[in-house]
Amino acid sequence: MKPLYRAIWLVAQVTLRFIYPVRWRHRDRIPSGRVILAGNHISYMDPIVIALGLRFPVHFMGKVELFEGHPVVAWMLPRVHAFPVRRGAADREAIARATELLQQDKAVGIFPEGTRNQDGTAQPQDGAAFLGLRNDSPIVPVGIAGTDAIKREGSKRIHFPRITLVFGEPVVPADYEGKRRDRMQAMTSDIMERIASACEEAERS
C-alpha cells in the first residue's frame, strides 16, 4: 500500500470497527495476483467495506459523476485507487485502465449491475466477464448484507446495522469453452448466481 492509502485505510478501519460490527467471510477464496471482485451494490458503503476487509488496494470503477461532483469526493477518489467509468455505453478509457491494472497483477472492483440496486432487479452487465476473459483473471463474487440499512430510504437517521461480506468461489475463465460471446454470457450468469448465493449466506450470518 502507498503511504497515503495506508493511512486512510487504517483510520477508516478503526472508525468502521468502532461504529459497525463488520464480518468478512472466506477471504481465503481470493487468489493472489490479478483478480476482479464483483459484488452486489446496495449502498455507497459497499466499496469501502470490501476494501477494508483486504490487505491490498482494490481499484474500484466509479461512475464519472462522482469524479465531477463534490470537490472533496473528487479529490479523494483517485487517492483511494478509484477510477471513473461512463455508464450506459462501452467506456474505452475505463476498459483500458482496468486492463492496465489487471496486467500489473492488481485487483479491480466492479458492481455488475452498474448502479445501486436494493431489490435485485437490475440487469447485470458483462463487464466483469469481459475483463476476466480479456486478462485471464479470476472473478471473485462478493455478497454484501447490511449496508443498505445504514441509511434507510425516507429516513434522515443513520443506523448501525451488522454488516457481513461473503466472498464466493471464483469464476475462472479457463473453465469456460466455446465462442467468446457464449463464454461471456455463461460467466456472467455464474457470477450473478454466485453473488446471489454469497448474499444469502451473508444474510443468514
N, C-alpha and C positions, 0 to 999 in steps of 0.2 A: 504493500500500500504506500502511496505517496504521503508525505507528512501531513498535508492539509486534509486529505481524505481520511487518514487515520485519526486525526484529531476530531473531525466531525463525527466519524464512526464511533469513537469512544464516548464522546459526550452524548450522542443520541442513544447509544447502547445503555448507558447508565440511566438516562432520563426515561427511556422506554421501559426498562425493567422496574423502575421505581413506580411508574404510573400504571402500567398494564402487565398482567400476567401473560407472558407470551411463551409458547412452546413450539419448538421446531422438531419435527419427527422425520426420521430416515434420511438424515443428511449424508449418511454413508452411501446413498444411491447416486450421489453426484460424482461423476468421474472427474479425474484431474485433467487439466488441459482445456482445450476449447469445448464449450458447452453452451447450449441455448436453454434458458429457463423460461418455460411457458406456463403462465398461471391464469386463473380466473381473476376478474377485475371488478371488485365491488366497492372500492374506496380509494381515495388518494393516498391512503396509508400503505397500500399493498406493496409498491416497490420498496418502501422504507423497511417494512418488516421482513421482506425477503432478504434485502441486502444486509440487515443487521444480524441475520442468522448465519452469515457466511464469513469466512476469514479471508476472502479475496473480493476485489471490487466486481460489481455487476454493472455492465454498461446498458442502461435501460433506454429503449426507444420511448420518447415522449412527444405528444402532439405539439406541433410547431407553435400553436397559440400560447403555450406555456413559456416559450422562449421569447415571445414578443409581448408578454403581458407585464405583470408587476416587476419592477426593476430588481428587487431583491431576489425574487424567484429566478428571474432570467440570469442573474449573476451567479446564483448558487448551483443551478442545474449542471452546467459544464464541469463544475468543480467536484461534483459527486458522480461524474462519468456518464451523465445522461446526454443523449444527442437527439436532435429533432427529426420528426417524420411527418410528412404531409399525408393526411388520411384521405381516403376516397379515390386514390389513384396510385399507380406504381411510382414510388419516390426513388429515383435512381441514386440520388445522393445518400439517402438513408441506407439503401441496399449496399452501396459501395462502402459506407462507413462500417456497417455490421460485418461485411465480408472481410474488411481490413482487420477488424478486431479479432474475428474468429481465426483468421490466418496467423495471427500473433498468439494463438492459444489462450485467448481471453474469454470471459463469459459475457454473453449478451442476454438481456431480459426482454421478453416480448409478452404482450397480452393478446392472444389470438383473436379475441372478439373485437379488438380495435378501440374499445371505449369501455367506460364503467358500465356494468350490466349486472344488476342485482337479481333479476329473475331468470337468467339463463336462456333468454330468448334471442339474443343477438346472433347473427350469422357469423360463424368463425371464418377467418381469412386464412389463406395458405402460406402466409409469410414465414412462419416458423419452419414448416416443412420445406419450403423453397430454399431457405438459408441452410437448413440441415443438409439437404441434398447437394447444394452447391459447394458446401465446405466440408462435407463428410463429418458433420458434427452431430453428436447425440443430443437429443432434446429431452430435458427432464420436466415432466409435468408437475405443477405445483397447485395444490388445493389449499385455499385460504378460507378460514371461517372466523367470524367475529369482528373484522374491521368495519363491516357495514353498520354495526351497531354503535360505533363511536359517535357519529352524528346522524341521528335518525331523520328521515325526511319529515319536514314540518315542525321539527323541534329546534329550539335555539340552544338547548343544553348539550354539553359534551358528556358522554357516558364513558364508562371504563370497563368494557367487557373483557372476558377472557378471549385471547386470540391464539389460534392454533394454525400452524402451517404443516402440511404433509407433502413430502417430496415423493413422487411416484417412480415407478420403474421407467428407465429411459427408453425412448423410441430411437432406434438405431437405423440409419438409412440403409446400411448394408443388408438388413433383414428383409428389404422390400425389393421385389423384382417386377419387371415389365417396363412399359413405356414411362417416360418421365412424368407425364401428367397423371397417369394412373397411380404411380408411386406417391406423388404429392397428395392426391386425394385420399389414398389409403392411410398415409401417415397422419394427415390432418384429422381423419376420423379417429384413429387410435389415440392421437394426442388429446383430443377432446374427451374421449371415453375415459382416459386415464386421469385427466384433470377432474372429471366428474366423480370418479372413484375416490381420488385423493380428497376431494371436498367432503364426500360422505364420511370418510374416516376422520377428517378434521372436525366435522360437526359432532361426531359421536364421542370424540376425545374429551 
